[in-house]
Amino acid sequence: MEAFSQIKYPPSNEIDPNVLNLYRQQIPQRQKYLQQVPATKDYFILYNTLVPEVFCRDLVRIGFIGDGGKWICNPSNVQFLPDCVVYSLGTAEDPSFEESFQNFTFNKCLVRSLDKDAQSQGTMKRIIAANGIFMKALIAGKTNKSLNHYTFKDILSTFGDTRVDILKIDIEGAEFDIQDELISVPICQILIEIHGKSARHTLQLLQKFSLNGFYLFSYEINGRYHELSEYSFIHQDCFKDYGIKTIYGKYLS
């Protein structure tokens, strides 16, 4: 892990310099605390250590007000992109995130909704109305079309996509099985509900994203099942596209 003193973060005109400096001074302590996260259902240390690693000027929750909404960073910026692609893994008869995002961005993006199960006619109509296409597929480490199993790379190839702007994931724990697939393609923002077996199990996935260039910008603990939480990440290669100018500091890796 790179020593805090060796990391040179750019200055910011968005945040009070004293506040920004405090965030950065706290990095070593946060890293130390994360080493103590237990392999149990006790999320006290993890949840009390997490803070954003970058500043999103326009941070907004998009989707259903209750369960299913996701925090997204500066979504208005997609209007300035030449094109935009949204992937939703785990439709489960609820395309409300896709609908809400497309309503906000005036159907700017192409939507790819995926689920291991076929969806009802009503759900299919809603996806189509959101400029979307549905694909019955299970993300896997190896493609087997007869079983509707596909690598994430092969799914992108099927649609002719080369990057994913927004990846929304809610697949009830299967995110751990496909973590290598998720980092195998260019993705700007990952909005994911993580269902860890323990606090350390969850942390390991957060660190996996961090080691591959992603910065945490939001998390939301599930009010009913506290071992579940929504996490939102943005990749460093997309900072310019999504207006990220302030880096608080990376501590997850």
N, C-alpha and C positions, 0 to 999 in steps of 0.2 A: 504494500500500500504506500503510495507516494506521500512523503512527509508534507504536512501543511505548509511549512516554511518554504518549500521548493515550488509550490504552486503559485503562479502569477495570474490573477484574475484581472480582467479589464476594469477600469473605473466605470461609474454609472452616474448619469444625471437624472435618473428616475427615483432613486432612493436616497434618503438622508445618509451621508457618508458615515456618520457615527453608527447608524442602525446597520448598514452594510458591513462595517468593520466588526460589529458585535457578532453578526451571523458567522463571519469567517473565523473569528476567534473561538467560536464554540465548536468548530469542526472536529478538532482532536478529541474533545470530550464526548461528542456524539459517536465518533468511531470507537472509542473505548467502551461506551455503554452498549453498543451493538454487539460487542464481543461477548456480552453477558446474557444475550437473549437465549432463553432456555428452550429445550426440545420438549416443551409441554404446551398446554392450552393457555398458559399465562402470558397474555400479550401486553402486560403493564409496561415493561421496559421498551419494547418495540414501539408501541403507540405513543409513548411519552418522549421518544427520541426523534421521531420523524418530523421534519419540517420541509418546506419546498427547497429545491436546489437552484431554481431559477425563478425570476419574477415574470408573471404573466399580467400585463396591464389589463386585459379584458378576459378575466377568468369567469366562465359561466357554466351552469349546469344545464345540459340539454337532454331532453327526453321526458319521460313521465316524472311527475313531481315526487311520487313515491319510489318504490323499488324499480330499478331499471334505468334511471337517469345517469348520465356520465358528465364529469367535469372536463371541459375542453379549453384549450389555450388559444386566445385570439382568433376565433373562428371566422371573423369578418375578413381576415387576410386571404382566404381562399378566393375571394373575388378578384384578387390581383394575380392569381396564378393562371398560367396558360390552360391548365386542365387540373382536375381534382378527382381522386378516386377514394371512396369510402368502402371499407370491408366490415361486415358485421358477422361475427362468428357466434352462433347460438341464437337463432331467431326465436324459437320456442313460441310461435304464434303471437309474437309481440314486436312488430317493427316500429314501435313508437319513437325510438331513438332516431332511426333513419328518417322518419317523417318530420320530426321536430328539427333535425339538422338541415334537411332540405328546405323546409319552410323558412328557416332563418337565412339560408344562403340563396334563396330563390332558385332552387334546383340546379345549382352550379355544378354539382358533382355527379359522377356516375356511382351508383350504389351496387355492391355485390353482397347479397344476404345469403349466408350459408347455415345449414343445419343438417344433422345426421338423419333427421326425420322429415318426411314430406309435410308441407304446410297446407292449411285449409284454403279453399278458393277465396274466401274473404281476405285472408292474410296475403295471398298472392296478388290480389288486386291492389292492396295497399302498397305493397312493395313496388309494383309497376308504376303506380301513381307517383311514387317518390323517385322516379327515374332509375328504378332498380331492376336487377335480375336475380332470381333465386336459383341456387344450385344445391341439390341434395348431395352433401359430401361430409365426410369425416376426415379431418386433418390427421395425417399419419406420417410415419417416417419413410414409408414406401408406398408408391402408387399401385393400387389394384382396382381397376375400373369396375370389375365385376362385383366388388363389394362396396363401391362408392367411396373408396379410400384414396386420398390424394395427398401428396406433399404440397406444402404451401406454394412452393416454387411452381409446381405443375398447375395449380389453380390459377396463379397469376398468368402463366403462359396461355392457359385456356382462354382467358379473357383478353389477352394481349396487353396486360398491364406490366409496367416496369417498376412502379413504385406505388406504395400505399400512403395516402395522406393521413387518413384517420382509420385506425384499426380498433374496433369495439369488440371486446371479448367477454362473454358470459357463458361458460361451458361447464359449469358445475364441477370444478376440480380437474378437468381434463387439460387445463392450461399447463400443468406440470409435465404431462406426457408429450406436449408439442412445443416445449420451450425452445428447443434447438431449431425447429421449423420457423418459429416466430422471428428469430434473429437472423434467419438465412436470406431475408429479402429486405430491400430498402423500405423502411417505415418511418413516417414523421412523428405521429402521435399514437401511443398505445393507451387505450382506456380499458382497464381490466378489473374485473372482480376476482379476487384471489381467495381460494378455498383451501388454505393450508391445513395440514395435519397437525402442525404445531407452529408456535411463533417462529422458531428457527427455520422451519420448512418454508414459511412465507418469506422470511428475510432472505433466504438463499435465492429465491426467484427474483426478488427485488435487486439483489446484488448481481445476478446474472444479467438483467437488463442494464444495470449501471456499467458493468464491465464492457458492455457492447455499445457504449456511446449514448445511452439514454439518461435523462435527468428527470427526477421526480418533481412535479409541480403541484400535485394535489393528492390528498387521500381523504376518504370519508368512511368512517366505521359504520357498519351495519347496526342499526339501533336495536334489532331483535337478536341477531346472532353475532355476538361481538368478535368471534373468531374470523368473521368475514369482513372484508373491507374493499372499497373501490380505490384503485390507484391510477394515476394518470402520469404518463411520461412523455417527454419530447426528445427527439434525437438531435444531437449537436449539429448534424449536417443540415437540419431544417430550421435552425435559429433565425436565419435571415428571412426565410419565407414566412415565418410566423411571428416576426417582430420581436424576438427575444434579444434584449440588449443588456440585461442585468443578470449576472450569475452570482447567486448568493455564495455558492461553493458546493462542491461534490463531496459527500461524506459516505455514501453507500458503497463506494469502492475506491 
